[in-house]
Amino acid sequence: MANKQIYYQVFVKGNSIIDVKKPVDDNDPTIGRLQTSPPLNAGKVKREIVKQEGYPFDPTTALYLVAGDDAPAKDDQIIEGQYGADQEHPIAVVFKGDPTA
């Protein structure tokens, strides 16, 4: 079986991580339902947060999920991100590390 991906709940301001929460699971209801889009391939991770229940949303301090072997740390810089359909709210995922390693 392939290695399980680990995702961290990460809050960012600008391009810097300002807070990191515990590792989370795809099925963890506290972080909202996740959907792979597109499927994982070529070492890229693209996911959308399709539900954010329980989190006050501030577009300057958005919820990100980070995938990779190394745990994200405060003051790390954002490597890659996506924006929502309105092009204002950074709701997508940041890729960090090599999930295939």
Contacts in CASP RR format, 6 or more apart in sequence:
PFRMAT RR
TARGET T0000
AUTHOR 0000-0000-0000
METHOD contacts of the structure
MODEL  1
MANKQIYYQVFVKGNSIIDVKKPVDDNDPTIGRLQTSPPLNAGKVKREIV
KQEGYPFDPTTALYLVAGDDAPAKDDQIIEGQYGADQEHPIAVVFKGDPT
A
3 99 0 8 1.000
5 26 0 8 1.000
5 40 0 8 1.000
5 45 0 8 1.000
5 67 0 8 1.000
5 68 0 8 1.000
5 99 0 8 1.000
6 23 0 8 1.000
6 67 0 8 1.000
6 68 0 8 1.000
7 23 0 8 1.000
7 24 0 8 1.000
7 25 0 8 1.000
7 26 0 8 1.000
7 31 0 8 1.000
7 34 0 8 1.000
7 65 0 8 1.000
7 66 0 8 1.000
7 67 0 8 1.000
8 20 0 8 1.000
8 21 0 8 1.000
8 22 0 8 1.000
8 23 0 8 1.000
8 24 0 8 1.000
8 65 0 8 1.000
8 66 0 8 1.000
8 71 0 8 1.000
8 72 0 8 1.000
9 20 0 8 1.000
9 21 0 8 1.000
9 22 0 8 1.000
9 24 0 8 1.000
9 31 0 8 1.000
9 63 0 8 1.000
9 64 0 8 1.000
9 65 0 8 1.000
10 17 0 8 1.000
10 19 0 8 1.000
10 20 0 8 1.000
10 21 0 8 1.000
10 63 0 8 1.000
10 64 0 8 1.000
10 65 0 8 1.000
10 66 0 8 1.000
10 72 0 8 1.000
10 94 0 8 1.000
11 17 0 8 1.000
11 18 0 8 1.000
11 19 0 8 1.000
11 20 0 8 1.000
11 21 0 8 1.000
11 61 0 8 1.000
11 62 0 8 1.000
11 63 0 8 1.000
11 64 0 8 1.000
12 18 0 8 1.000
12 61 0 8 1.000
12 62 0 8 1.000
12 64 0 8 1.000
12 78 0 8 1.000
12 90 0 8 1.000
12 94 0 8 1.000
13 60 0 8 1.000
13 61 0 8 1.000
14 60 0 8 1.000
14 78 0 8 1.000
15 77 0 8 1.000
15 78 0 8 1.000
16 75 0 8 1.000
16 76 0 8 1.000
16 77 0 8 1.000
16 78 0 8 1.000
17 64 0 8 1.000
17 72 0 8 1.000
17 73 0 8 1.000
17 74 0 8 1.000
17 75 0 8 1.000
17 76 0 8 1.000
17 77 0 8 1.000
17 78 0 8 1.000
18 61 0 8 1.000
18 74 0 8 1.000
19 74 0 8 1.000
20 71 0 8 1.000
20 72 0 8 1.000
20 73 0 8 1.000
20 74 0 8 1.000
23 71 0 8 1.000
24 30 0 8 1.000
24 31 0 8 1.000
24 65 0 8 1.000
26 34 0 8 1.000
30 54 0 8 1.000
31 49 0 8 1.000
31 63 0 8 1.000
31 65 0 8 1.000
32 49 0 8 1.000
32 50 0 8 1.000
32 51 0 8 1.000
32 52 0 8 1.000
32 53 0 8 1.000
33 50 0 8 1.000
33 51 0 8 1.000
34 47 0 8 1.000
34 48 0 8 1.000
34 49 0 8 1.000
34 50 0 8 1.000
34 65 0 8 1.000
35 47 0 8 1.000
35 48 0 8 1.000
35 50 0 8 1.000
36 46 0 8 1.000
36 47 0 8 1.000
37 46 0 8 1.000
37 47 0 8 1.000
37 48 0 8 1.000
38 46 0 8 1.000
40 99 0 8 1.000
43 95 0 8 1.000
43 98 0 8 1.000
43 99 0 8 1.000
43 100 0 8 1.000
44 95 0 8 1.000
45 67 0 8 1.000
45 68 0 8 1.000
45 93 0 8 1.000
45 95 0 8 1.000
45 99 0 8 1.000
46 82 0 8 1.000
46 92 0 8 1.000
46 93 0 8 1.000
47 65 0 8 1.000
47 92 0 8 1.000
47 93 0 8 1.000
48 82 0 8 1.000
48 84 0 8 1.000
48 91 0 8 1.000
48 92 0 8 1.000
48 93 0 8 1.000
49 63 0 8 1.000
49 65 0 8 1.000
49 91 0 8 1.000
49 92 0 8 1.000
52 63 0 8 1.000
52 91 0 8 1.000
55 63 0 8 1.000
57 63 0 8 1.000
57 89 0 8 1.000
59 88 0 8 1.000
59 89 0 8 1.000
59 90 0 8 1.000
62 89 0 8 1.000
62 90 0 8 1.000
62 91 0 8 1.000
63 91 0 8 1.000
64 78 0 8 1.000
64 81 0 8 1.000
64 90 0 8 1.000
64 92 0 8 1.000
64 93 0 8 1.000
64 94 0 8 1.000
65 93 0 8 1.000
65 94 0 8 1.000
66 72 0 8 1.000
66 93 0 8 1.000
66 94 0 8 1.000
66 95 0 8 1.000
66 96 0 8 1.000
67 93 0 8 1.000
67 95 0 8 1.000
67 96 0 8 1.000
67 97 0 8 1.000
67 99 0 8 1.000
68 95 0 8 1.000
68 96 0 8 1.000
68 97 0 8 1.000
68 98 0 8 1.000
68 99 0 8 1.000
69 97 0 8 1.000
69 98 0 8 1.000
69 99 0 8 1.000
69 101 0 8 1.000
70 96 0 8 1.000
70 97 0 8 1.000
72 96 0 8 1.000
76 96 0 8 1.000
78 94 0 8 1.000
79 94 0 8 1.000
79 95 0 8 1.000
79 96 0 8 1.000
80 93 0 8 1.000
80 94 0 8 1.000
80 95 0 8 1.000
81 90 0 8 1.000
81 92 0 8 1.000
81 93 0 8 1.000
81 94 0 8 1.000
81 95 0 8 1.000
82 90 0 8 1.000
82 91 0 8 1.000
82 92 0 8 1.000
82 93 0 8 1.000
83 89 0 8 1.000
83 90 0 8 1.000
83 91 0 8 1.000
83 92 0 8 1.000
84 90 0 8 1.000
84 91 0 8 1.000
84 92 0 8 1.000
END
